[in-house]
Amino acid sequence: MFLMEDCKISECHKKNLLIVLGKLTINNYPSIILEHNHQLSAELKELMTTVINNLQICSQLKTRISKLQTEMNLLLQNDKIDNNRIQAYRESLNLKKEKLKHLHSDNYKQLAKIGERFFKKRLLDHDKKFQNVYSQLEDELTQNGCIKDSKTNYINKYINKVVNFLF
C-alpha cells in the first residue's frame, strides 16, 4: 500500500525502532484494520489515519513540486525571461517544500507514537515482523533503560534531526 522506507532518524536506536514499528503498522494498515479493529483505540486509529492522509498529501506535494520545478526551468530557458513569474514560481516552490518538510516531521512524530502504543499493548505480538521489533525494543530497554528522557518527551527531541535527514 504505502510501503514507507526504513531510515535512521535519531541517534537513539530505541526511537528508530518505535518509528520502524509505526512504519510496519502503516504498511500493514488494511489487514490490521480488518483483523484487529476491536483491539485498536479510537486515538490509535486516528493517529494511523493522520499518517496515511499525510502520506497522500506528501505524494501530491512532491508531484506539484516536480511540475513547478520543470515549468520554472522551462521559463529560465526561454529567451523572454519574466522575472515576476519566476519569482512567483520560486515562492510557490519554497512554500510547498516547507509544507512537505513539516509533514515529514509530523509523520515521524506520529509513527513514533503509533509504535509506542503498539509496543505498550503488544498488539500483533503473533506477527513475526512485530515480534522482531518488540524483541529488539525489549533488549534495548533491558540494556539502556527507559525510552523517554526524564526532562523532555523523546518524540520532540529528534525532530530537528528528521529535518536534516530528509533534506
For each residue, the residues with C-beta under 8 A, 3 or more apart:
1: 27 29 30
2: 26 27 29 52 55
3: 27
4: 23 26 27 55
5:
6: 20 23
7: 165
8: 16 165
9: 15 16 19 108 158 161 162 165
10: 15 16 19 157 158 161
11: 158 161
12: 15 16 154 158
13: 16 17 140
14: 17 18 137 140 141 144 147
15: 9 10 12 18 19 112 147 154 158
16: 8 9 10 12 13 19 20
17: 13 14 20 21 115 133 136 137 140
18: 14 15 21 22 111 112 115 116 119 137 147
19: 9 10 15 16 22 23 108 111 112 115
20: 6 16 17 23 24 115 133
21: 17 18 24 25 114 115 118 119 130 133 134 137
22: 18 19 25 26 51 110 111 112 113 114 115 118
23: 4 6 19 20 26 27 111 115
24: 20 21 27 28 129 130 133
25: 21 22 28 29 32 48 114 115 118
26: 2 4 22 23 29 48 51 52 55 111 114
27: 1 2 3 4 23 24
28: 24 25 31 32 124 127
29: 1 2 25 26 32 33 48 52
30: 1 33 34
31: 28 34 35
32: 25 28 29 35 36 37 40 124
33: 29 30 36 37 40 45
34: 30 31 37
35: 31 32
36: 32 33 39 40 123 124
37: 32 33 34 40
38:
39: 36 121 123
40: 32 33 36 37 44 45 48 123
41: 44 45 117
42: 45 46
43: 46 47 117
44: 40 41 47 48 114 117
45: 33 40 41 42 48 49
46: 42 43 49 50
47: 43 44 50 51 110 113 114 117
48: 25 26 29 40 44 45 51 52 114
49: 45 46 52 53
50: 46 47 53 54 110
51: 22 26 47 48 54 55 107 110 111 114
52: 2 26 29 48 49 55 56
53: 49 50 56 57
54: 50 51 57 58 103 106 107 110
55: 2 4 26 51 52 58 59 107
56: 52 53 59 60
57: 53 54 60 61 103
58: 54 55 61 62 100 103 104 107
59: 55 56 62 63
60: 56 57 63 64
61: 57 58 64 65 96 99 100 103
62: 58 59 65 66 100
63: 59 60 66 67
64: 60 61 67 68 96
65: 61 62 68 69 93 96 97 100
66: 62 63 69 70
67: 63 64 70 71
68: 64 65 71 72 89 92 93 96
69: 65 66 72 73 93
70: 66 67 73 74
71: 67 68 74 75 89
72: 68 69 75 76 86 89 90 93
73: 69 70 76 77
74: 70 71 77 78
75: 71 72 78 81 82 85 86 89
76: 72 73 81 86
77: 73 74
78: 74 75 81
79:
80:
81: 75 76 78 86
82: 75 85 86
83: 86 87
84: 87 88
85: 75 82 88 89
86: 72 75 76 81 82 83 89 90
87: 83 84 90 91
88: 84 85 91 92
89: 68 71 72 75 85 86 92 93
90: 72 86 87 93 94
91: 87 88 94 95
92: 68 88 89 95 96
93: 65 68 69 72 89 90 96 97
94: 90 91 97 98
95: 91 92 98 99
96: 61 64 65 68 92 93 99 100
97: 65 93 94 100 101 167
98: 94 95 101 102
99: 61 95 96 102 103
100: 58 61 62 65 96 97 103 104
101: 97 98 104 105 163 166 167
102: 98 99 105 106
103: 54 57 58 61 99 100 106 107
104: 58 100 101 107 108 162 163 166
105: 101 102 108 109 159 162 163 166
106: 54 102 103 109 110
107: 51 54 55 58 103 104 110 111
108: 9 19 104 105 111 112 158 159 162
109: 105 106 112 113 155 156 159
110: 22 47 50 51 54 106 107 113 114
111: 18 19 22 23 26 51 107 108 114 115
112: 15 18 19 22 108 109 115 116 154 155
113: 22 47 109 110 116 117 155
114: 21 22 25 26 44 47 48 51 110 111 117 118
115: 17 18 19 20 21 22 23 25 111 112 118 119 133
116: 18 112 113 119 120 147
117: 41 43 44 47 113 114 120 121 123
118: 21 22 25 114 115 121 122 123 124 130
119: 18 21 115 116 122 133 134 137
120: 116 117
121: 39 117 118
122: 118 119 125 134
123: 36 39 40 117 118 130
124: 28 32 36 118 127 130
125: 122 130 131 134
126: 130 131
127: 28 124 130 131
128: 131 132
129: 24 132 133
130: 21 24 118 123 124 125 126 127 133 134
131: 125 126 127 128 134 135
132: 128 129 135 136
133: 17 20 21 24 115 119 129 130 136 137
134: 21 119 122 125 130 131 137 138
135: 131 132 138 139
136: 17 132 133 139 140
137: 14 17 18 21 119 133 134 140 141 147
138: 134 135 141 142
139: 135 136 142 143
140: 13 14 17 136 137 143 144
141: 14 137 138 144 145 146 147
142: 138 139
143: 139 140
144: 14 140 141
145: 141
146: 141
147: 14 15 18 116 137 141 154
148: 153 154
149: 152 153 154 157
150:
151:
152: 149 156 157
153: 148 149 156 157
154: 12 15 112 147 148 149 157 158
155: 109 112 113 158 159
156: 109 152 153 159
157: 10 149 152 153 154
158: 9 10 11 12 15 108 154 155 161 162
159: 105 108 109 155 156 162 163
160: 163 164
161: 9 10 11 158 164 165
162: 9 104 105 108 158 159 165 166
163: 101 104 105 159 160 166 167
164: 160 161 167
165: 7 8 9 161 162
166: 101 104 105 162 163
167: 97 101 163 164
